Amino acid sequence: MFTTLANIFRIADLRNKILFTLGMLAVYRIGIWLPLPGVNQEELKRQFALATEQGTAFAKIANFVSMFSGGAFGQSTVFGLGIMPYITASIIFQLVASVSPELKKIQEEGPTGRIKIQIWTRYATVGLCIIQSFGWLTYITQMGMVYPQWSGTALWWVMAMVALTGGTVFLMWLGEQIDRYGIGNGVSMIITAGIIADMPRATQWIVANFQPGEHDKMGWIGLLSLVAGFVLVVGATVLMTVAQRRIPVQQAKHTRGRRVFGGQRSYLPLRVNHSGVMPIIFASSLLIFPTVVFSGLKSAVASPGQAIGLFGRVMEWLERGFSPGAFLYCIAFILMTYFFAYFWVTVQFSPQDMAKQLRDHGSFIPGLRPGPRTAEYLETVITRITYVGGSFLAVVAVMPMIVQNALNVPYHVTHFLGGTGVLIVVSVLLDLLQRVEAGLLMRNYAGFLGQGDREGPRLKGPRY
């Protein structure tokens, strides 16, 4: 392991990419602490902590968005919106491309089409930033988190909206620079850095509350349960992230003169968790609204000084039922995770196109006719493995809430036991290891799996 790490820094190209990526991530983390002028940070921090303790709708939205902004949403910094608007715009264009023939045709044009869609995605990101920044500034102004001498001036509103929009655009630019000059996967690296940056706070809480023998503190059983749960979830996430269903593919033989070409056997890899983290993101986003709606309906029918009626009690029961960790919330989360897992696979994977590509390349699945029969078989396989992937996502998504209620552990600690954060971190780190592994093997160095020449290239002169 240490030899492999040393070999990484012996290769000038790979070393420069890693150092450049670390430098860009350092710039991102420094920008997290640049406060937005005019915002009362102490009042915002107090209300944010109170809302988190009470489990209000504001806390749910803030915790979800903070995952993609490194906690800057609760601090109201220049990077307060994080990279979330860019991710939202990218998802919107992916969904529209699956149902719009014109956009799909542009996407199939190659690099030129992808550049066009990327430009439109940037414009959509700016529009989403303006809308989200206006909504966020309106909320904190109404809640008294902005100094009175600033909240009533149009200049402050323009300045704050431009600062928040510029922060997201700058993060988008950082991600593109990491893609171009760094190790790659820039946007995901920024999200991962924000998630990992919360680990010291979680570790500090565990150390502060680990007092065996105290009734309201964590004991050895709780500590061992957290550690074992973390190791188990990370191991299962790695396994399901790389898990594949390999379908054998036979290449047809071609005879040219006296020579025979083709006939090789290969496989078609289908990922078990083909939808990745998207089902959990969609389910988490939509399940924010039931509590807000039920709370608003209960407040609308309740009269000051009078007991609430039957409708108000039903709304109150539904509000409690759809709070994170409650029974109805968990059931709805599981069902929506399954639904969006199949929905995302339907959008991203086309058995008809895959069967057509196999037929055009002169390949076929043994025992199946090329064309509709192959497409039907691929659809059956992807439906079955998506059920397994959806089950895994449902367990990982619900586990933090169950641990939070069972052990009375705050969310910023339990979200490392599952959910969106763990899936993003594991998938990004696996991709990083694969990129570094490829860079080592290209230059005859041993990789992390022990492949290649352990002593490096036997060439005289400086290493390249």
C-alpha distance (Angstrom), angle and dihedral (degrees) to the residues before:
residue distance angle dihedral
M1 . . .
F2 3.82 . .
T3 3.80 90.7 .
T4 3.79 90.3 52.7
L5 3.80 91.5 49.6
A6 3.80 89.6 49.9
N7 3.81 90.8 50.2
I8 3.80 90.2 54.5
F9 3.81 90.6 63.1
R10 3.80 92.7 44.1
I11 3.80 90.6 65.9
A12 3.79 106.8 78.1
D13 3.81 96.3 -155.1
L14 3.81 95.1 47.8
R15 3.81 92.1 42.7
N16 3.81 92.4 52.3
K17 3.80 91.9 49.2
I18 3.80 92.9 51.2
L19 3.80 94.1 45.4
F20 3.81 91.1 47.5
T21 3.80 90.4 51.0
L22 3.81 91.6 49.5
G23 3.81 89.9 49.0
M24 3.80 92.5 52.6
L25 3.81 91.0 48.0
A26 3.81 89.2 50.2
V27 3.82 89.4 54.0
Y28 3.81 88.6 51.1
R29 3.80 93.0 51.1
I30 3.82 91.9 48.1
G31 3.80 90.7 52.0
I32 3.80 89.9 53.8
W33 3.81 88.7 72.7
L34 3.82 97.2 50.7
P35 3.84 103.0 107.6
L36 3.76 123.7 -141.4
P37 3.83 109.0 -111.9
G38 3.78 117.0 -112.7
V39 3.83 96.6 25.1
N40 3.79 119.4 118.6
Q41 3.80 97.5 -130.3
E42 3.81 94.6 -173.2
E43 3.81 93.0 54.0
L44 3.80 91.2 44.5
K45 3.80 91.4 50.7
R46 3.82 91.5 48.4
Q47 3.80 94.8 49.7
F48 3.79 91.6 42.9
A49 3.82 91.1 54.2
L50 3.83 91.5 45.3
A51 3.82 92.4 49.5
T52 3.81 90.8 48.5
E53 3.80 90.9 51.5
Q54 3.82 92.4 49.0
G55 3.82 94.4 42.1
T56 3.81 95.8 -128.6
A57 3.81 125.5 170.8
F58 3.81 89.8 -103.3
A59 3.80 89.9 57.6
K60 3.81 92.2 50.4
I61 3.79 92.5 51.6
A62 3.81 92.4 43.6
N63 3.82 94.3 48.9
F64 3.79 91.9 48.1
V65 3.80 94.4 49.1
S66 3.82 92.7 41.0
M67 3.79 88.6 63.4
F68 3.82 88.3 66.6
S69 3.81 96.0 38.8
G70 3.80 101.7 44.8
G71 3.81 93.9 -113.9
A72 3.80 93.7 -53.6
F73 3.80 91.6 121.0
G74 3.79 90.6 68.3
Q75 3.80 91.1 45.6
S76 3.84 97.4 44.3
T77 3.78 96.5 -134.5
V78 3.80 130.6 159.7
F79 3.83 88.3 -89.2
G80 3.81 90.0 47.8
L81 3.80 95.7 126.2
G82 3.80 91.9 47.2
I83 3.78 120.2 -166.3
M84 3.81 93.1 -49.6
P85 3.86 96.5 106.0
Y86 3.80 90.7 55.3
I87 3.81 91.3 49.2
T88 3.80 90.6 48.5
A89 3.81 91.7 50.5
S90 3.81 91.1 49.0
I91 3.81 91.7 50.8
I92 3.80 91.0 48.5
F93 3.80 92.1 53.9
Q94 3.81 91.4 46.4
L95 3.80 91.1 53.4
V96 3.80 93.5 44.1
A97 3.82 91.2 48.8
S98 3.80 89.7 57.4
V99 3.83 92.9 57.6
S100 3.82 102.0 28.5
P101 3.83 114.9 77.4
E102 3.83 91.7 -163.7
L103 3.81 94.3 54.2
K104 3.79 91.6 42.0
K105 3.80 89.8 53.0
I106 3.80 90.2 51.9
Q107 3.81 89.7 49.0
E108 3.81 90.7 53.3
E109 3.81 92.6 54.4
G110 3.78 90.4 87.4
P111 3.82 126.0 -128.9
T112 3.81 92.7 -9.5
G113 3.79 92.9 55.2
R114 3.80 92.7 45.0
I115 3.81 90.6 52.3
K116 3.82 90.3 52.8
I117 3.80 92.2 50.6
Q118 3.81 90.5 46.4
I119 3.82 90.8 54.0
W120 3.81 91.1 49.3
T121 3.81 88.9 48.2
R122 3.81 90.2 55.6
Y123 3.79 91.9 51.3
A124 3.81 90.4 48.3
T125 3.82 89.0 50.0
V126 3.81 91.1 56.5
G127 3.81 90.5 49.8
L128 3.81 92.3 49.6
C129 3.81 90.4 47.3
I130 3.81 91.1 54.8
I131 3.81 92.1 49.9
Q132 3.82 95.3 44.5
S133 3.80 94.3 43.8
F134 3.82 91.2 50.9
G135 3.81 91.0 50.2
W136 3.80 93.3 47.3
L137 3.81 94.1 46.8
T138 3.81 90.9 47.6
Y139 3.79 90.9 52.9
I140 3.80 97.4 48.1
T141 3.83 89.8 45.1
Q142 3.81 92.1 53.8
M143 3.82 90.9 46.4
G144 3.82 91.7 54.0
M145 3.81 95.9 -112.1
V146 3.83 93.3 128.2
Y147 3.79 123.5 73.4
P148 3.85 110.1 -104.2
Q149 3.81 94.0 -126.3
W150 3.82 89.1 59.7
S151 3.80 105.3 36.3
G152 3.82 95.4 67.6
T153 3.80 98.2 50.7
A154 3.81 122.7 92.8
L155 3.80 90.5 -148.7
W156 3.81 91.2 63.0
W157 3.81 92.0 49.3
V158 3.80 91.8 51.9
M159 3.79 91.9 44.9
A160 3.82 93.8 48.3
M161 3.81 94.4 46.7
V162 3.80 91.6 47.3
A163 3.83 90.8 48.1
L164 3.82 93.6 50.8
T165 3.81 92.4 44.2
G166 3.80 91.7 46.3
G167 3.81 90.5 49.9
T168 3.81 92.2 55.9
V169 3.82 92.1 44.5
F170 3.80 89.3 50.1
L171 3.82 90.7 51.7
M172 3.80 88.8 49.2
W173 3.80 88.6 52.4
L174 3.82 90.6 48.6
G175 3.79 90.1 53.8
E176 3.80 91.6 51.0
Q177 3.81 91.2 49.3
I178 3.81 89.9 52.7
D179 3.81 88.8 50.7
R180 3.79 91.8 50.1
Y181 3.81 104.3 37.4
G182 3.79 104.1 11.0
I183 3.77 136.9 59.2
G184 3.83 92.1 -69.0
N185 3.82 136.5 -118.6
G186 3.81 89.2 83.7
V187 3.82 102.4 172.4
S188 3.79 92.2 48.2
M189 3.80 90.2 47.8
I190 3.81 90.1 55.4
I191 3.81 91.4 50.5
T192 3.81 90.9 47.4
A193 3.80 91.6 50.6
G194 3.81 89.6 53.3
I195 3.81 92.2 50.3
I196 3.80 95.7 45.5
A197 3.82 90.4 47.2
D198 3.82 87.7 67.3
M199 3.81 93.1 59.6
P200 3.85 95.8 84.7
R201 3.82 90.1 55.4
A202 3.81 90.5 50.3
T203 3.81 91.4 47.4
Q204 3.80 90.7 48.3
W205 3.82 90.6 53.3
I206 3.81 91.5 50.6
V207 3.81 92.1 49.5
A208 3.81 92.1 47.0
N209 3.82 93.8 49.1
F210 3.80 98.5 40.5
Q211 3.79 102.5 106.3
P212 3.82 112.9 139.8
G213 3.78 113.3 -145.5
E214 3.79 96.1 27.3
H215 3.80 115.2 115.7
D216 3.81 98.2 -140.2
K217 3.80 96.2 36.1
M218 3.78 134.5 79.9
G219 3.78 118.5 -89.2
W220 3.77 134.9 -167.3
I221 3.81 92.8 -80.0
G222 3.78 92.4 54.0
L223 3.81 92.8 45.8
L224 3.80 93.9 48.4
S225 3.81 90.1 46.0
L226 3.81 91.2 54.2
V227 3.81 93.8 46.8
A228 3.82 93.7 45.2
G229 3.79 91.3 45.7
F230 3.79 91.7 50.6
V231 3.82 93.3 49.6
L232 3.81 92.1 45.2
V233 3.81 94.7 48.0
V234 3.81 93.8 46.4
G235 3.82 91.7 48.1
A236 3.81 92.6 47.9
T237 3.80 91.0 46.1
V238 3.80 91.8 52.6
L239 3.80 90.2 48.2
M240 3.81 94.5 49.5
T241 3.80 93.2 42.6
V242 3.80 93.4 58.3
A243 3.82 96.3 32.4
Q244 3.81 113.9 120.1
R245 3.77 138.7 -178.4
R246 3.80 103.5 -138.5
I247 3.81 114.4 -153.2
P248 3.83 114.0 -163.4
V249 3.80 114.5 -120.2
Q250 3.80 125.0 -165.8
Q251 3.79 120.9 -155.2
A252 3.79 115.4 -139.8
K253 3.83 118.7 -114.8
H254 3.79 119.8 -115.8
T255 3.79 123.1 -161.5
R256 3.78 118.1 -151.3
G257 3.75 112.3 177.5
R258 3.78 106.3 -50.9
R259 3.79 95.2 -22.5
V260 3.80 126.6 90.0
F261 3.79 119.7 -150.0
G262 3.81 130.5 -169.7
G263 3.76 126.0 13.2
Q264 3.80 94.7 131.3
R265 3.79 120.7 144.2
S266 3.78 121.1 -134.3
Y267 3.79 136.4 151.5
L268 3.77 138.7 -113.7
P269 3.84 109.4 -131.5
L270 3.81 116.1 -144.5
R271 3.80 114.7 -173.5
V272 3.78 115.6 -128.0
N273 3.80 91.0 -144.8
H274 3.79 93.9 41.4
S275 3.83 94.8 156.7
G276 3.80 94.2 54.1
V277 3.79 115.5 -166.1
M278 3.82 96.8 -25.4
P279 3.87 97.5 97.7
I280 3.81 91.4 56.0
I281 3.81 91.7 47.4
F282 3.81 92.1 50.9
A283 3.81 93.5 44.9
S284 3.81 93.3 47.0
S285 3.80 91.6 48.9
L286 3.81 95.3 50.2
L287 3.81 95.9 43.1
I288 3.80 90.0 61.4
F289 3.81 90.8 72.8
P290 3.87 102.6 58.3
T291 3.80 92.9 64.8
V292 3.80 91.5 46.6
V293 3.82 92.2 48.5
F294 3.81 95.7 45.5
S295 3.80 91.8 45.4
G296 3.81 90.8 51.0
L297 3.82 92.6 48.5
K298 3.80 91.4 49.3
S299 3.80 91.4 50.6
A300 3.82 91.4 46.9
V301 3.82 94.9 56.7
A302 3.81 96.8 38.1
S303 3.79 114.9 95.6
P304 3.82 120.9 -152.0
G305 3.80 111.0 -97.8
Q306 3.82 94.6 7.4
A307 3.78 132.2 99.7
I308 3.78 116.5 -106.1
G309 3.79 117.8 -108.0
L310 3.77 131.8 -128.6
F311 3.80 93.2 -76.5
G312 3.80 91.2 50.4
R313 3.82 91.7 49.8
V314 3.80 90.4 50.4
M315 3.82 90.6 50.5
E316 3.80 90.0 47.9
W317 3.82 90.6 51.0
L318 3.80 91.3 49.0
E319 3.80 90.7 47.4
R320 3.81 90.7 54.7
G321 3.80 91.4 42.4
F322 3.80 93.3 54.8
S323 3.79 95.7 46.2
P324 3.84 113.2 113.9
G325 3.79 111.3 -80.3
A326 3.81 95.5 18.7
F327 3.81 120.4 125.2
L328 3.82 97.1 -109.9
Y329 3.79 91.2 45.1
C330 3.82 92.7 52.5
I331 3.82 92.6 46.9
A332 3.81 91.5 48.8
F333 3.81 90.5 46.2
I334 3.82 92.1 52.8
L335 3.81 93.7 47.1
M336 3.80 93.2 47.1
T337 3.81 91.2 47.1
Y338 3.80 90.1 55.6
F339 3.79 91.4 45.4
F340 3.80 95.4 50.5
A341 3.82 91.8 42.9
Y342 3.80 89.9 60.1
F343 3.80 91.7 38.3
W344 3.81 93.7 53.8
V345 3.81 92.3 46.1
T346 3.81 89.5 50.5
V347 3.80 90.1 51.7
Q348 3.82 97.9 43.7
F349 3.81 103.1 33.4
S350 3.81 123.1 57.2
P351 3.84 115.1 -174.5
Q352 3.81 90.2 -167.4
D353 3.81 92.7 56.3
M354 3.81 91.4 44.8
A355 3.82 91.8 51.0
K356 3.80 90.3 47.7
Q357 3.81 91.9 51.6
L358 3.81 91.4 50.0
R359 3.80 90.6 50.6
D360 3.81 93.5 47.0
H361 3.81 91.2 51.4
G362 3.79 92.4 50.2
S363 3.82 94.6 -110.1
F364 3.78 131.2 126.9
I365 3.79 141.5 176.4
P366 3.83 109.8 -106.6
G367 3.78 111.5 -104.4
L368 3.83 95.0 16.8
R369 3.77 130.5 93.4
P370 3.81 115.2 -122.1
G371 3.79 114.5 -106.4
P372 3.83 127.0 27.6
R373 3.82 94.9 5.5
T374 3.81 91.1 54.6
A375 3.82 91.2 46.8
E376 3.80 90.6 51.1
Y377 3.80 91.3 51.1
L378 3.82 92.7 48.2
E379 3.80 90.6 49.6
T380 3.81 90.8 51.8
V381 3.81 92.3 49.5
I382 3.80 95.3 46.9
T383 3.82 90.4 48.1
R384 3.80 92.0 54.4
I385 3.78 97.2 45.1
T386 3.83 90.9 44.8
Y387 3.80 87.8 60.2
V388 3.81 89.1 57.1
G389 3.81 91.8 45.4
G390 3.82 91.5 47.3
S391 3.82 90.4 50.8
F392 3.77 90.5 53.0
L393 3.81 92.0 48.4
A394 3.80 91.3 48.6
V395 3.82 92.3 52.6
V396 3.81 93.2 45.6
A397 3.82 92.0 46.9
V398 3.81 96.1 50.1
M399 3.82 98.3 39.6
P400 3.86 97.1 79.7
M401 3.81 91.5 53.4
I402 3.81 92.5 48.2
V403 3.81 91.9 49.2
Q404 3.80 90.4 46.2
N405 3.81 92.5 55.9
A406 3.81 96.0 38.1
L407 3.82 98.6 47.9
N408 3.84 98.6 24.3
V409 3.80 91.3 -123.1
P410 3.84 120.3 155.2
Y411 3.78 120.5 -108.9
H412 3.81 96.0 -112.0
V413 3.83 86.7 64.9
T414 3.80 101.2 39.2
H415 3.81 95.9 48.5
F416 3.81 87.3 74.7
L417 3.83 87.1 64.5
G418 3.79 93.0 65.0
G419 3.75 144.7 -44.2
T420 3.76 130.8 87.6
G421 3.79 96.7 -33.5
V422 3.80 97.2 58.3
L423 3.81 93.1 45.3
I424 3.81 92.3 50.5
V425 3.80 94.7 46.0
V426 3.81 94.4 46.7
S427 3.80 95.1 46.4
V428 3.82 93.2 46.4
L429 3.81 94.2 46.6
L430 3.81 91.2 47.9
D431 3.79 89.7 51.4
L432 3.82 89.5 48.6
L433 3.80 91.5 51.8
Q434 3.81 90.9 49.4
R435 3.81 91.4 51.5
V436 3.80 92.4 48.7
E437 3.82 90.4 44.7
A438 3.80 90.8 53.1
G439 3.81 91.2 48.7
L440 3.81 91.1 52.4
L441 3.80 96.2 45.8
M442 3.82 91.9 48.7
R443 3.80 88.1 62.9
N444 3.83 96.0 41.9
Y445 3.79 94.9 -105.2
A446 3.78 121.7 138.4
G447 3.79 113.4 -98.9
F448 3.78 129.5 -145.5
L449 3.81 89.8 -86.0
G450 3.79 92.8 55.2
Q451 3.79 96.7 -105.5
G452 3.78 123.8 138.6
D453 3.80 130.9 27.2
R454 3.79 109.7 -34.0
E455 3.79 92.9 -154.5
G456 3.77 94.7 50.2
P457 3.81 126.4 -126.6
R458 3.77 115.0 -20.4
L459 3.80 94.1 -136.0
K460 3.77 128.0 132.8
G461 3.76 118.0 -121.3
P462 3.78 130.4 32.3
R463 3.76 119.6 -20.3
Y464 3.77 116.5 -108.7
